[in-house]
């Protein structure tokens, strides 16, 4: 992967740790540097979904690197969830874009309301005010009216809402394939062409899928 990037990666406390993990795995193989922030709730969910004892963002990075052994080319700066005075809390610092993956509805609501009680909310607020790309990856289902209104207002404010709804036309063979689908879409929305799954091609025989009895 030849793309070079400078991002803020945040993990909030929704289910869907696989999407963050596969995004980080791919990011590790890209030139550049990024900041990473993980909420306590996101660490708890990561523990449950990967059956691991990680306790912070740094350990999550170590876990991802050990599990998949990517070719490490990226530099990560770990920041504390509660440190609202960190460098990425200010627009005087620059980054290309920010992704919250997965994004809890609490975090989405806080960003929508301009409430910045932690570093994830503050960095997202900065991204919006500085007109930088902000991608939010909610995994809640079903959505109630409050969720939908929140996401609509975030869209109107300039954020990109990318629900964690992987496609199946790439004929996934594993859960990792589904994680890669969402990770690749995130990269694309951030302006990075990173191919983690086969693109749709109606001329490719396997893309026709299997016969279904309806």
C-alpha positions as CSV (number, residue, x, y, z in Angstrom):
1,X,0.0,0.0,0.0
2,X,1.6,3.2,-1.1
3,X,-0.8,5.7,0.3
4,X,0.5,8.1,3.0
5,X,-1.9,9.6,5.5
6,X,-2.3,11.5,8.7
7,X,-5.5,10.6,10.6
8,X,-7.2,10.6,13.9
9,X,-8.7,7.1,14.7
10,X,-11.1,6.9,17.6
11,X,-12.9,3.8,19.0
12,X,-16.2,4.4,20.9
13,X,-18.2,1.9,22.9
14,X,-20.3,0.1,20.3
15,X,-20.1,-3.5,19.2
16,X,-18.1,-3.9,16.1
17,X,-14.5,-4.1,17.3
18,X,-13.7,-6.1,14.1
19,X,-14.1,-3.0,12.0
20,X,-11.6,-1.0,14.1
21,X,-9.2,-3.9,14.2
22,X,-9.2,-4.5,10.5
23,X,-9.0,-0.8,9.8
24,X,-5.9,-0.5,12.1
25,X,-4.3,-3.6,10.5
26,X,-4.5,-2.0,7.1
27,X,-3.4,1.4,8.4
28,X,-0.3,-0.2,9.9
29,X,0.9,-1.0,6.4
30,X,0.6,2.5,5.1
31,X,3.1,5.3,5.3
32,X,2.2,8.2,7.6
33,X,1.3,8.8,11.2
34,X,-2.0,8.8,13.1
35,X,-3.4,9.5,16.5
36,X,-5.5,6.9,18.3
37,X,-8.0,7.3,21.1
38,X,-10.1,4.6,22.7
39,X,-12.9,5.1,25.2
40,X,-13.0,2.9,28.2
41,X,-16.3,1.4,26.9
42,X,-14.6,0.5,23.5
43,X,-11.8,-1.3,25.4
44,X,-14.4,-3.3,27.3
45,X,-16.2,-4.2,24.1
46,X,-12.9,-5.1,22.4
47,X,-12.0,-7.4,25.4
48,X,-15.4,-9.2,25.0
49,X,-15.4,-9.5,21.2
50,X,-11.8,-10.7,20.9
51,X,-11.5,-12.6,24.2
52,X,-8.5,-10.6,25.2
53,X,-7.3,-8.7,28.3
54,X,-6.2,-5.5,26.6
55,X,-6.6,-2.4,28.8
56,X,-5.9,0.5,26.5
57,X,-5.4,1.7,23.0
58,X,-1.7,0.9,23.0
59,X,-2.4,-2.7,23.9
60,X,-5.1,-2.9,21.2
61,X,-2.4,-1.8,18.7
62,X,-0.1,-4.5,20.0
63,X,-2.9,-7.1,19.8
64,X,-3.7,-6.3,16.2
65,X,0.0,-6.4,15.2
66,X,0.5,-9.7,16.9
67,X,-2.7,-11.3,15.6
68,X,-2.2,-10.5,11.9
69,X,1.5,-9.4,11.7
70,X,1.2,-6.6,9.2
71,X,4.2,-4.9,7.7
72,X,4.6,-2.0,10.1
73,X,5.1,1.3,8.3
74,X,2.8,3.6,10.2
75,X,3.5,5.6,13.3
76,X,0.8,5.8,16.0
77,X,0.5,8.4,18.7
78,X,-1.7,7.1,21.6
79,X,-3.8,9.7,23.4
80,X,-5.9,9.4,26.5
81,X,-9.6,9.5,26.2
82,X,-9.9,12.0,29.1
83,X,-7.2,14.4,28.0
84,X,-9.1,17.2,26.5
85,X,-5.9,19.3,26.4
86,X,-4.1,16.9,24.0
87,X,-2.7,18.1,20.7
88,X,-5.6,16.8,18.7
89,X,-8.0,18.9,20.8
90,X,-6.8,22.0,18.9
91,X,-7.3,23.0,15.3
92,X,-3.8,24.5,15.3
93,X,-2.7,20.9,14.7
94,X,-3.6,19.3,11.4
95,X,-4.8,15.9,10.1
96,X,-6.4,14.9,6.9
97,X,-9.4,13.2,8.4
98,X,-10.9,11.4,11.4
99,X,-12.8,8.2,11.8
100,X,-14.8,7.0,14.8
101,X,-15.0,3.2,14.4
102,X,-17.2,1.8,15.8
103,X,-19.2,4.9,16.8
104,X,-21.7,4.5,19.7
105,X,-24.9,6.5,19.6
106,X,-23.8,8.3,22.7
107,X,-20.7,9.5,20.9
108,X,-22.7,10.5,17.8
109,X,-25.2,12.4,20.0
110,X,-22.4,14.2,21.8
111,X,-20.7,15.2,18.5
112,X,-24.1,16.4,17.1
113,X,-24.7,18.5,20.2
114,X,-21.3,20.0,20.4
115,X,-20.7,18.5,23.8
116,X,-17.0,17.9,24.2
117,X,-16.4,16.2,27.5
118,X,-13.7,13.8,26.2
119,X,-11.0,13.8,23.5
120,X,-13.0,11.8,21.0
121,X,-15.8,14.4,21.0
122,X,-13.4,17.3,21.0
123,X,-11.3,16.0,18.1
124,X,-14.5,15.3,16.1
125,X,-15.7,18.8,16.9
126,X,-12.4,20.3,15.7
127,X,-12.6,18.2,12.5
128,X,-16.0,19.6,11.7
129,X,-15.1,23.2,12.5
130,X,-11.9,23.0,10.5
131,X,-13.8,21.4,7.6
132,X,-11.8,18.2,7.7
133,X,-13.3,14.8,6.8
134,X,-15.1,13.1,9.7
135,X,-16.4,9.5,9.1
136,X,-18.6,8.0,11.7
137,X,-19.3,4.2,11.7
138,X,-22.4,3.4,13.8
139,X,-23.3,-0.2,14.4
140,X,-26.6,0.1,16.3
141,X,-29.6,-1.7,15.0
142,X,-32.5,-1.0,14.7
143,X,-32.3,2.8,14.7
144,X,-34.9,4.7,16.6
145,X,-36.1,8.2,15.6
146,X,-33.5,9.8,17.9
147,X,-30.7,7.9,16.2
148,X,-31.9,8.8,12.8
149,X,-32.3,12.5,13.6
150,X,-28.9,12.5,15.1
151,X,-27.3,11.0,12.1
152,X,-29.2,13.3,9.7
153,X,-28.0,16.4,11.6
154,X,-24.4,15.1,11.6
155,X,-24.7,14.6,7.9
156,X,-25.9,18.2,7.5
157,X,-23.0,19.4,9.7
158,X,-20.5,17.9,7.3
159,X,-19.9,14.4,8.8
160,X,-20.1,11.3,6.7
161,X,-22.2,8.5,8.3
162,X,-21.1,5.1,7.2
163,X,-23.2,2.4,8.9
164,X,-21.4,-0.9,9.5
165,X,-23.4,-2.7,6.9
166,X,-20.9,-4.8,4.9
167,X,-21.8,-6.0,1.4
168,X,-21.7,-9.7,0.3
169,X,-21.1,-9.4,-3.4
170,X,-17.3,-10.0,-2.8
171,X,-18.3,-13.5,-1.5
172,X,-16.7,-13.2,2.0
173,X,-15.1,-16.3,3.4
174,X,-14.6,-15.0,6.9
175,X,-15.6,-12.4,9.4
176,X,-12.3,-10.6,8.6
177,X,-13.5,-10.2,5.0
178,X,-16.6,-8.4,6.3
179,X,-14.4,-6.2,8.4
180,X,-12.1,-5.4,5.4
181,X,-15.2,-4.4,3.4
182,X,-16.0,-1.6,5.9
183,X,-12.4,-0.7,6.4
184,X,-11.9,-0.3,2.7
185,X,-15.0,1.9,2.4
186,X,-13.7,4.1,5.3
187,X,-10.3,4.6,3.5
188,X,-12.1,5.5,0.3
189,X,-14.2,8.1,2.0
190,X,-11.0,9.5,3.6
191,X,-9.6,9.8,0.1
192,X,-7.4,6.7,0.2
193,X,-7.6,4.0,-2.4
194,X,-6.9,0.8,-0.4
195,X,-8.2,-2.4,-2.0
196,X,-9.0,-4.9,0.8
197,X,-11.6,-6.8,-1.1
198,X,-12.5,-7.5,-4.8
199,X,-14.4,-4.7,-6.4
200,X,-17.7,-5.4,-8.0
201,X,-17.4,-6.6,-11.5
202,X,-20.5,-8.2,-13.2
203,X,-18.2,-9.8,-15.8
204,X,-16.4,-11.9,-13.1
205,X,-18.0,-15.4,-12.9
206,X,-17.8,-15.6,-9.1
207,X,-19.7,-12.3,-8.7
208,X,-22.9,-14.0,-10.0
209,X,-23.1,-15.8,-6.6
210,X,-24.9,-19.0,-6.0
211,X,-28.3,-20.2,-7.1
212,X,-31.0,-19.4,-4.5
213,X,-34.3,-21.2,-4.1
214,X,-36.9,-18.6,-3.4
